[in-house]
Amino acid sequence: MYLPLAFFNLGTPELIIILIVGVLLFGRRLPEVGRYLGKGIVEFKKGLRGIEEDIEPPQNAPYGPAASNPPEPPAPPKRISPTAPKFEESNPPVA
């Protein structure tokens, strides 16, 4: 038996009886009830789709901001001249 209906232990005869009772209760308003039910299902699906889009980004969207031109290559490092004074001995060492 179909699993969700097996939970409620509903078979074909029970479903037919429920359908007949529904037609008797909502006979004249059945199109109106169907319209409201359809609108509710559409709104529910829109809500689910919105939640899914919030959780997962679209597959065809880029992962970062769109770059209009490629990035420039990094500049080579600049040479830094030594700033410490150079010490030179003017007297030869005594041995």
C-alpha positions as CSV (number, residue, x, y, z in Angstrom):
1,M,0.0,0.0,0.0
2,Y,1.1,3.6,-0.6
3,L,3.2,4.6,2.5
4,P,1.5,8.0,3.4
5,L,-1.9,6.5,3.1
6,A,-0.8,3.4,5.0
7,F,0.0,5.6,8.0
8,F,-3.7,6.7,8.2
9,N,-4.9,3.2,7.2
10,L,-6.9,4.6,4.4
11,G,-7.9,2.4,1.4
12,T,-9.7,3.0,-1.8
13,P,-13.2,2.7,-0.3
14,E,-12.4,5.2,2.5
15,L,-11.1,7.7,0.0
16,I,-14.2,7.4,-2.2
17,I,-16.4,8.0,0.9
18,I,-14.3,11.1,1.9
19,L,-14.6,12.4,-1.7
20,I,-18.4,11.9,-1.7
21,V,-18.7,13.7,1.6
22,G,-16.5,16.6,0.3
23,V,-18.7,17.0,-2.8
24,L,-21.9,17.0,-0.6
25,L,-20.5,19.6,1.7
26,F,-18.8,21.9,-0.8
27,G,-20.9,21.1,-3.9
28,R,-21.8,24.7,-5.0
29,R,-18.6,26.2,-3.6
30,L,-16.3,23.5,-5.0
31,P,-14.8,25.8,-7.8
32,E,-14.2,28.5,-5.2
33,V,-12.6,26.0,-2.8
34,G,-10.4,24.6,-5.6
35,R,-9.3,28.2,-6.6
36,Y,-8.3,29.0,-3.0
37,L,-6.5,25.7,-2.7
38,G,-4.6,26.3,-6.0
39,K,-3.6,29.8,-4.9
40,G,-2.4,28.4,-1.6
41,I,-0.3,25.8,-3.3
42,V,1.2,28.4,-5.6
43,E,2.1,30.7,-2.7
44,F,3.6,27.7,-0.8
45,K,5.8,26.8,-3.8
46,K,6.9,30.4,-4.2
47,G,7.9,30.5,-0.5
48,L,9.9,27.3,-0.8
49,R,11.6,28.6,-4.0
50,G,12.6,31.8,-2.1
51,I,14.0,29.9,0.8
52,E,16.0,27.6,-1.6
53,E,17.5,30.7,-3.3
54,D,18.4,32.2,0.0
55,I,20.2,29.0,1.0
56,E,21.9,28.1,-2.3
57,P,23.2,30.7,-4.8
58,P,22.2,30.1,-8.4
59,Q,24.5,27.7,-10.2
60,N,25.2,30.0,-13.2
61,A,26.0,33.1,-11.0
62,P,29.7,34.1,-10.6
63,Y,31.2,33.7,-7.2
64,G,32.5,37.2,-6.8
65,P,31.8,40.7,-8.0
66,A,31.8,40.9,-11.8
67,A,35.2,42.2,-13.0
68,S,34.9,44.5,-16.1
69,N,38.7,44.4,-16.8
70,P,41.3,41.9,-15.7
71,P,43.4,42.8,-12.7
72,E,46.9,44.3,-13.2
73,P,49.9,42.1,-12.5
74,P,51.7,43.0,-9.2
75,A,54.5,45.5,-9.4
76,P,58.1,44.3,-8.8
77,P,59.5,45.0,-5.4
78,K,61.3,48.3,-5.0
79,R,65.0,48.4,-4.2
80,I,65.7,49.9,-0.8
81,S,69.1,51.5,-0.3
82,P,70.8,50.8,3.0
83,T,70.3,53.5,5.5
84,A,73.0,52.5,8.0
85,P,76.3,54.4,7.7
86,K,79.2,52.6,6.3
87,F,82.2,52.4,8.6
88,E,85.7,52.3,7.1
89,E,88.8,52.0,9.1
90,S,91.4,54.7,8.4
91,N,94.0,53.2,10.8
92,P,95.4,49.8,10.0
93,P,95.1,47.2,12.9
94,V,98.0,46.8,15.3
95,A,99.4,43.4,15.4
